[in-house]
Amino acid sequence: MTAAQLSVTFFLQMAAIVAACRAVGWVAQRFLGQPQVVGEMIAGVLLGPSVLGALFPDFTAALFPADSRKVLFVGAQFGVGLYMFIVGLTFDRREFASSARSAAVVAFGGMAVPFLAAAALAPALLEIPGLFMPVVGPAQAIQFLGAAIAITAFPMLARIIHERGIAGTRLGVISLSAGAIGDVGAWIVIAFVLASLGDGALVAIKALGGGGLFALFMIVAAPRLLRRLDAIARPGENDDLILAVVLVLFTLCAWAMDAAGIHAVFGGFLLGVAMPRGAVADMVRARLEPFTVVFLLPMFFTYSGLNTDLRLMHSTQLIGVAMLIVAVSILAKGGACYLTARLCGEDHRTALGIGALMNARGLMELIVINIGLQRGVIGPALFSMLVLMAVVTTLLATPLYQLSARHRVDQLLPG
């Protein structure tokens, strides 16, 4: 396709994507009690070969030609990175420090048990042709599947916590902090998988060394440097200049973490965490959040949905494998987070709420498995199974949290 043809196609695609995501999101909110973003995940699958492509194959091929997916991919990465920056702006560092020990224990449990589950599942999955690619050995399969089961829907977790008004409660802080710790660990494992599949030891060294040093800089030094933005900000006078500076910093941070082999989303998140709270953060969030959530983020859901074909689960064996993956993922992640929260002294209902929220995979799962598909770790069938797992566990998060919240008053943390 020519550049002019790509431009025409892109505008038509975005009209369909935004309309579908808002419509399905409204249905999810109105009739299912789910956050808007859950409906958008489902809309992405509906726009792909599983539904729209199966019912109207010629229309789908014309609307989403193969050449145009590169444009969608770039927009999707930008959108999800910017959304994670906005999530970082809402992350309270003081709250994290107040519950760091419990969060670390929950994060460890939420990582260890899923990897044990993956060690039990992966050998059987390797025997089924097409699930993992031929170059993938048992160690890589266990590591990748373990990371996929252990990942938490961190952006969605943050959104649910803030929508439910529990951001300042112990349940909310432990869940959000444990999700951040666990997801970084999962990304490091993914980097090791890519390194072992031929990208070389440099990939793992960059992930641990370069990514770690950058994260340390953003946590320790960047907050002091970024305070100067608040010092020079004059609300209503130089907002455009400040916004431009922040966007340049965002793209550099996203590039740094992407170059390190972690992922651009963590660059955006770390910058958001490091930003000073006050007039600058409020202005940036007010300017960026609506466009990011309504226009950019749906591109990511649709790009993932275009790679999801549930029709690949065409046999009783593959359907059984998909159901097994969903069941094991729920028990391993949700169960482990519940038990470790109880070991940290949390009451039954609070621990159940933590397990329910941490069990959602959502956006982060889609990022992980997209990388696995693009880099030749998993095949389309396993990709579709893991998308199904992501959707099911995310759909369960809100009702399970609501169940745990009955007759419980969430305790606000001091300060």
C-alpha positions in Angstrom: 0.0 0.0 0.0 1.1 3.5 -0.7 1.4 6.2 2.0 -1.7 7.8 0.8 -3.7 4.6 0.9 -2.4 3.9 4.4 -3.6 7.3 5.5 -7.1 6.8 4.1 -7.3 3.3 5.7 -6.0 4.5 9.0 -8.8 7.1 9.4 -11.4 4.6 8.6 -9.9 2.1 11.0 -9.8 4.6 13.8 -13.5 5.5 13.3 -14.4 1.8 13.6 -12.1 1.2 16.5 -13.2 4.1 18.7 -16.9 3.5 17.9 -16.7 -0.2 18.7 -14.6 0.3 21.9 -17.0 3.0 23.3 -20.1 1.0 22.5 -18.9 -2.3 23.9 -17.4 -0.5 26.9 -20.7 1.2 27.6 -22.5 -2.3 27.5 -19.8 -3.7 29.9 -20.4 -0.8 32.3 -24.2 -0.7 32.0 -25.1 -4.3 32.1 -22.0 -6.2 33.4 -20.8 -3.7 36.0 -17.3 -3.8 34.5 -14.9 -0.9 33.9 -14.9 0.7 30.4 -11.5 -0.8 29.7 -12.8 -4.4 30.1 -15.3 -3.7 27.4 -12.6 -2.3 25.2 -10.6 -5.5 25.6 -13.6 -7.5 24.4 -14.2 -5.1 21.5 -10.6 -5.7 20.3 -11.4 -9.5 20.1 -14.7 -8.8 18.4 -13.0 -6.7 15.7 -10.5 -9.5 14.9 -10.9 -12.8 13.0 -12.7 -14.5 15.9 -16.0 -12.6 15.3 -16.0 -9.9 12.6 -13.5 -11.7 10.5 -15.5 -14.9 10.7 -18.8 -13.3 9.9 -17.5 -10.8 7.3 -14.1 -11.9 6.1 -14.0 -9.7 3.0 -15.0 -6.6 4.9 -12.5 -7.3 7.7 -9.7 -7.8 5.1 -10.5 -4.5 3.5 -10.8 -2.6 6.8 -7.6 -4.1 8.4 -5.2 -5.0 5.5 -1.9 -6.5 6.5 0.2 -3.5 5.5 -1.8 -1.2 7.8 -1.0 -3.2 10.9 2.4 -1.7 11.3 0.8 1.7 11.7 -1.6 0.3 14.3 1.3 -1.3 16.1 3.2 1.9 16.5 0.1 3.8 17.6 -0.7 0.9 20.0 2.7 1.1 21.7 2.5 4.9 22.0 -1.0 4.7 23.5 -0.2 2.0 26.1 3.0 3.7 27.1 1.3 7.1 27.6 -1.5 5.4 29.5 1.1 3.9 31.9 2.6 7.3 32.3 -0.8 8.6 33.5 -1.1 5.6 35.8 2.3 6.5 37.3 1.0 10.1 38.0 -1.6 8.5 40.3 0.8 6.3 42.2 1.6 7.5 45.7 5.2 6.8 46.7 4.4 7.3 50.4 1.7 4.7 50.3 4.0 2.3 48.6 6.7 2.7 51.3 4.1 2.2 54.1 3.3 -1.3 52.8 6.4 -2.3 50.9 7.1 -5.5 53.0 3.6 -6.9 52.6 3.6 -6.0 48.9 6.9 -7.7 48.3 5.7 -10.9 50.0 2.5 -10.9 48.0 4.4 -10.2 44.8 6.8 -13.1 45.5 4.0 -15.5 46.1 2.2 -14.3 43.0 5.3 -15.1 41.0 6.6 -18.3 42.5 3.4 -20.4 42.4 2.5 -19.5 38.8 6.0 -20.6 37.7 5.5 -23.9 39.6 2.2 -24.2 37.7 4.0 -23.5 34.4 6.6 -26.1 35.2 3.8 -28.6 35.5 1.9 -27.5 32.3 4.7 -26.6 29.9 6.0 -30.2 29.1 2.5 -31.3 28.1 1.9 -28.2 26.0 5.2 -28.8 24.2 3.9 -32.1 23.0 1.0 -30.4 21.1 2.2 -29.1 17.7 1.8 -25.4 17.1 1.4 -24.1 20.7 5.1 -23.3 21.2 7.5 -22.7 18.2 10.0 -25.5 17.4 13.0 -23.5 18.6 11.5 -23.2 22.1 12.8 -25.7 24.7 11.4 -26.8 28.0 13.2 -24.1 30.0 12.1 -21.3 27.7 8.5 -22.6 27.7 8.3 -22.7 31.5 9.8 -19.3 31.8 7.5 -17.7 29.2 4.3 -19.5 30.4 5.2 -18.7 34.0 5.5 -15.0 33.2 2.2 -15.1 31.3 0.4 -16.7 34.3 2.2 -14.4 36.9 1.6 -11.1 35.1 -0.9 -8.7 36.6 -3.1 -6.2 34.8 -1.3 -3.3 36.4 -2.9 -0.4 34.4 -6.4 -2.0 34.8 -5.6 -2.8 38.5 -4.9 0.9 39.0 -8.0 1.9 37.2 -10.3 -0.4 39.2 -8.7 0.7 42.5 -9.2 4.4 41.8 -12.7 3.9 40.3 -13.7 2.0 43.5 -12.2 4.7 45.8 -9.8 2.3 47.6 -6.6 4.0 46.4 -5.7 5.0 50.0 -6.7 1.7 51.7 -4.4 -1.1 52.7 -6.1 -3.4 50.1 -5.6 -0.9 47.3 -2.0 0.0 48.2 -0.8 -3.6 48.7 -2.5 -4.7 45.4 -1.0 -1.9 43.4 2.4 -2.1 44.9 2.6 -5.9 44.5 1.4 -5.6 40.9 4.2 -3.2 40.1 6.9 -5.4 41.8 5.6 -8.6 40.2 5.3 -7.2 36.7 8.9 -5.9 36.7 10.0 -9.4 37.7 8.0 -11.0 34.9 9.5 -8.6 32.3 13.0 -9.6 33.5 12.1 -13.2 32.9 10.8 -12.4 29.4 14.1 -10.7 28.7 16.0 -13.9 29.7 13.7 -16.0 27.4 14.5 -13.7 24.4 18.2 -13.9 25.3 18.2 -17.7 25.4 16.4 -17.9 22.0 19.2 -16.3 20.1 19.2 -12.6 20.9 22.3 -13.2 23.0 23.4 -12.6 26.6 23.5 -8.9 25.9 19.7 -8.8 26.1 19.6 -10.1 29.6 22.6 -7.9 30.7 20.8 -4.8 29.3 17.6 -5.7 31.0 19.1 -6.3 34.4 21.9 -3.7 34.2 20.7 -1.0 32.0 17.0 -1.3 32.9 17.9 -1.6 36.6 20.2 1.4 36.6 17.6 3.5 34.8 14.8 2.5 37.2 17.1 3.3 40.1 17.8 6.8 38.7 14.1 7.4 38.1 13.2 6.4 41.6 16.1 8.1 43.5 17.3 11.1 41.5 14.6 12.0 39.0 12.0 13.3 41.5 14.4 15.9 42.8 15.3 17.0 39.2 11.7 17.1 38.1 10.7 19.4 41.0 12.1 22.3 38.9 9.1 21.9 36.5 6.8 22.9 39.4 9.2 25.8 40.1 9.0 27.3 36.6 5.3 26.4 36.0 3.0 29.3 35.7 -0.5 27.9 35.5 -2.3 29.1 32.4 0.7 30.9 31.0 3.3 28.3 29.9 1.3 25.1 30.0 2.1 24.3 26.3 5.8 24.5 27.0 5.6 22.4 30.1 3.5 19.8 28.3 6.1 19.7 25.4 8.9 19.1 27.9 7.0 16.3 29.6 6.2 14.6 26.3 9.9 14.8 25.3 10.8 13.2 28.7 8.1 10.6 28.2 9.4 9.5 24.8 13.0 9.4 26.0 12.0 7.3 29.1 10.0 4.9 26.9 12.9 4.6 24.5 15.3 3.9 27.3 13.3 1.0 28.8 12.5 -0.4 25.3 16.2 -0.2 24.4 17.1 -2.0 27.7 14.8 -4.9 26.7 12.2 -4.4 29.4 9.3 -2.5 27.7 8.4 1.1 26.9 5.4 1.0 29.2 7.7 0.9 32.3 9.6 3.9 31.1 6.3 5.8 31.0 5.3 4.5 34.4 8.5 5.4 36.1 8.4 8.9 34.7 4.8 9.3 36.0 5.9 8.0 39.5 8.9 10.5 39.5 6.8 13.5 38.5 6.2 16.0 41.3 2.6 16.1 42.5 1.0 19.5 42.1 0.0 21.9 39.4 2.2 20.4 36.6 0.9 16.8 37.2 -2.7 18.0 37.3 -2.4 20.0 34.1 -0.6 17.2 32.2 -3.1 14.6 33.3 -6.0 16.8 32.4 -4.6 17.4 29.0 -3.5 13.9 28.1 -5.8 11.4 29.8 -9.0 11.9 27.7 -7.3 11.6 24.4 -5.1 8.7 25.5 -8.0 6.7 27.0 -10.5 7.4 24.3 -8.4 7.4 21.2 -5.0 5.8 21.6 -5.5 2.9 24.0 -8.2 1.2 21.9 -5.6 0.9 19.2 -3.7 -1.6 21.4 -6.8 -3.6 22.2 -7.6 -3.8 18.5 -4.1 -4.7 17.4 -4.1 -7.6 19.9 -7.6 -8.6 18.8 -6.5 -8.8 15.2 -3.9 -11.5 16.2 -6.5 -13.4 18.2 -8.4 -16.2 16.4 -10.5 -18.3 18.8 -11.4 -20.5 15.9 -7.9 -22.1 16.2 -9.2 -23.9 19.2 -11.0 -26.3 16.8 -10.7 -29.6 18.6 -11.8 -31.0 21.9 -8.1 -31.3 22.9 -7.3 -27.7 22.3 -10.5 -26.5 24.0 -9.6 -28.6 27.0 -6.1 -27.1 27.0 -7.6 -23.6 27.0 -9.9 -24.4 29.9 -7.0 -25.9 31.8 -4.8 -22.9 31.3 -7.6 -20.6 32.5 -8.3 -22.7 35.6 -4.7 -23.2 36.6 -4.0 -19.4 36.0 -6.8 -18.4 38.3 -5.8 -20.9 41.1 -2.1 -20.2 40.9 -2.1 -16.4 40.8 -5.3 -15.6 42.8 -4.8 -18.4 45.3 -1.1 -17.6 45.9 -1.8 -13.8 46.4 -4.6 -14.7 48.8 -2.5 -17.0 50.9 0.6 -14.7 51.0 -1.6 -11.8 52.1 -3.0 -14.0 54.9 0.6 -14.9 55.9 1.3 -11.1 56.1 -1.5 -10.8 58.7 -4.4 -9.5 56.5 -7.9 -10.6 57.3 -9.8 -13.0 55.1 -11.8 -10.5 53.2 -8.9 -8.1 52.6 -6.7 -11.1 51.4 -9.6 -12.2 49.1 -9.8 -8.8 47.6 -6.1 -8.7 47.0 -6.2 -12.1 45.3 -9.2 -11.0 43.2 -7.5 -7.8 42.0 -4.1 -9.4 41.4 -5.6 -12.2 39.4 -6.7 -9.9 36.6 -4.3 -10.1 33.6 -5.8 -7.6 31.2 -3.5 -5.2 29.3 -0.1 -6.5 30.6 -0.9 -10.0 29.5 -1.7 -8.8 26.0 1.6 -7.0 25.9 3.5 -10.1 27.0 1.9 -12.5 24.6 2.1 -10.0 21.7 5.9 -10.0 22.2 5.9 -13.8 22.4 4.0 -14.1 19.1 6.1 -11.5 17.3 9.4 -13.0 18.5 8.5 -16.6 17.6 8.0 -18.0 21.1 4.4 -19.1 20.9 2.1 -19.9 18.0 -1.3 -18.3 17.1 -3.3 -21.0 18.9 -1.6 -20.6 22.3 -1.7 -16.8 21.8 -5.5 -17.1 21.4 -5.8 -19.3 24.5 -3.8 -16.8 26.6 -6.0 -13.9 25.3 -9.0 -15.9 26.5 -7.3 -16.4 29.9 -6.7 -12.6 30.0 -10.3 -11.7 29.2 -11.8 -14.3 31.7 -9.5 -13.4 34.6 -10.1 -9.7 34.0 -13.8 -10.1 33.9 -13.7 -12.0 37.2 -11.7 -9.3 39.0 -14.5 -6.8 39.7 -17.2 -9.3 40.8 -14.8 -11.2 43.0 -13.6 -7.9 44.6 -17.2 -6.9 45.2 -17.8 -10.3 46.8 -14.8 -9.7 49.1 -16.0 -6.1 49.9 -19.3 -7.1 51.4 -19.5 -6.3 55.1 -16.0 -5.0 55.1 -14.9 -1.4 55.7 -11.6 -0.7 54.0 -9.1 1.0 56.4 -7.4 4.1 55.1 -3.7 4.2 55.6 -2.3 7.0 57.9 -1.0 10.1 56.2 
